[in-house]
């Protein structure tokens, strides 16, 4: 039996319960969780904005220690320290062979369907969110979704590499490939947005404009590398403010990390001719984005999506851990509070109020 936070119905609090954990299949491993971040995507499932059907153990930002391996697993063994990836690439499809494992056909399909049941409560089969289910003391994941990291790396901060850090830093370094001296606007300064900011800083961006409606988040943004801030609550014309800060030209890149169609439109208006909008936030399914059609050819603006920081997990996750160990990347500073699993619903409330960058469950 393991303790887990289970979502039984949308729009209801998670229930902390003891559940059974199924044994691993040949290609899976059992991981004892050390920590799990509480990400906005978890809340989006509760609010039915992401189509993950309950009952399900939420959580997708985890790190821990391998306890048991399936009979077909050869590259991991009990005792290995791992960060969990919520896209488990197959290694053989069109995208994996082409160097885009984050777009793996089977991996993304598993994320979208969320139907894999590795937990059970009596006669009730319970799924693991996006192949992870890190709101549990132990979980079962595909071996390809368990990324080995050095044992000297502390597991509590390492859990955030599993989503927020990889998604944010990768959006700047992999998707946009920001070059030294370029200008970036980052709209939305939660956990992922802060990592876009420090990713842009790692790339050598000359100007990083942080945009949010919460002063506390804007203060954090400065600590993570923002050179300028804009409070969107006090500035009705956010895109105009960004253009003004870039000498009327517009930003080279505008990263939308909110997931709101109207904000994506404003980001489009904030970039220069030839500039790129990098959409990191996930709008609710069924929503559309409105942008001026003529500006696409006449101003050569780009709108680009960024899934999971366009990352190669086996290459990029250990690289991020190494940057952290060398004190070139902030992770500890992202953790607003360390909590118990029983505090998960309160953590969601704090997230909605904008009081935290990241809450981390420590097991």
URSULBEL-V57367 format. One record per pair of residues at least 12 apart in sequence whose ideal C-beta (glycine too) atoms are under 6 Angstrom apart, sorted by the first residue. I is the first residue (numbers start at 0). J is the second residue. Records with the same first field share a line. If there is no record, write none. Layout:
I: J ; J
This chain:
0: 17
1: 20 ; 135 ; 136 ; 137
2: 17 ; 136
3: 18 ; 56 ; 135
4: 134 ; 340 ; 343
5: 54 ; 56
6: 53 ; 55 ; 57
7: 53 ; 54
8: 53
9: 47
12: 344
13: 343 ; 344
15: 341
18: 118 ; 120
19: 119
20: 137
21: 117
23: 69 ; 139
24: 69
25: 69 ; 70 ; 71
26: 69 ; 71 ; 141 ; 142
27: 69 ; 139 ; 141
28: 65 ; 68 ; 72 ; 75 ; 142 ; 145
29: 66 ; 67 ; 139
30: 63 ; 65 ; 138
31: 63 ; 64 ; 66 ; 137
32: 61 ; 63 ; 133 ; 362
33: 62 ; 63 ; 154
34: 62 ; 154 ; 155 ; 158 ; 359 ; 361
35: 58 ; 60 ; 61 ; 133 ; 158 ; 360
36: 60 ; 158 ; 159 ; 357 ; 359
37: 346 ; 358
38: 60 ; 162
41: 57
42: 347
44: 57
48: 283
51: 113 ; 128
54: 125
55: 126 ; 128
56: 118 ; 125 ; 127 ; 132 ; 134 ; 135
57: 128 ; 134
58: 132 ; 133 ; 134
59: 85 ; 128 ; 129 ; 131 ; 162
60: 158 ; 161 ; 162
61: 83 ; 133 ; 158 ; 161
62: 82 ; 154 ; 157 ; 158
64: 80
65: 77 ; 79 ; 81
72: 142
75: 142
79: 147
80: 148 ; 150
81: 145 ; 146 ; 147
82: 146 ; 148 ; 157 ; 160 ; 161 ; 316
83: 131 ; 140 ; 144 ; 161
84: 144 ; 146 ; 312
85: 129 ; 131
86: 101 ; 106 ; 307
87: 106 ; 130 ; 141 ; 143 ; 144
88: 100 ; 103 ; 106
89: 103 ; 105
92: 104
100: 311
101: 306 ; 307 ; 310
109: 130
110: 129
113: 126
114: 126
115: 127
117: 139
130: 144
136: 362
146: 312 ; 316
148: 317 ; 320
152: 320
155: 361
156: 330 ; 331
159: 330 ; 333
160: 316 ; 319
163: 190 ; 191 ; 194
164: 194
165: 308 ; 310
166: 191 ; 307 ; 308
167: 191 ; 194 ; 195 ; 198
168: 194 ; 198
169: 308 ; 309 ; 310
170: 195 ; 254 ; 277 ; 279 ; 305 ; 308
171: 195 ; 198 ; 199 ; 202
172: 198
173: 308 ; 309
174: 277 ; 305 ; 309
175: 252 ; 277
177: 199 ; 202 ; 204
179: 203
180: 205
181: 204 ; 251
182: 206 ; 245 ; 250 ; 251
183: 199 ; 204 ; 207 ; 252
184: 208 ; 241 ; 250 ; 253 ; 269
185: 209 ; 254
186: 210 ; 255 ; 262 ; 266
187: 256 ; 257
188: 209 ; 211 ; 216 ; 220
190: 356 ; 357
191: 256
192: 256
193: 223
195: 254
196: 220 ; 223 ; 224 ; 225
197: 223 ; 224
200: 224
206: 226
207: 224 ; 225 ; 226
208: 227 ; 241 ; 244
209: 225 ; 228
210: 229 ; 231 ; 237
212: 231 ; 232
213: 353
227: 244
237: 265
238: 265 ; 268 ; 269
241: 269
248: 271
249: 269 ; 270 ; 271 ; 274
250: 269 ; 270
251: 274
252: 275
253: 266 ; 269 ; 270 ; 276
254: 277 ; 279
255: 278 ; 280
256: 279 ; 280
257: 280
258: 280 ; 281 ; 282
260: 282 ; 286 ; 288
263: 278 ; 288
264: 289 ; 290
267: 290
270: 300
272: 298
273: 299
274: 300
275: 301 ; 303
276: 302
277: 303 ; 305
278: 304
279: 305
333: 356 ; 357
334: 357 ; 359
335: 355 ; 356
336: 358
337: 359 ; 361
338: 358 ; 360
340: 360
346: 358
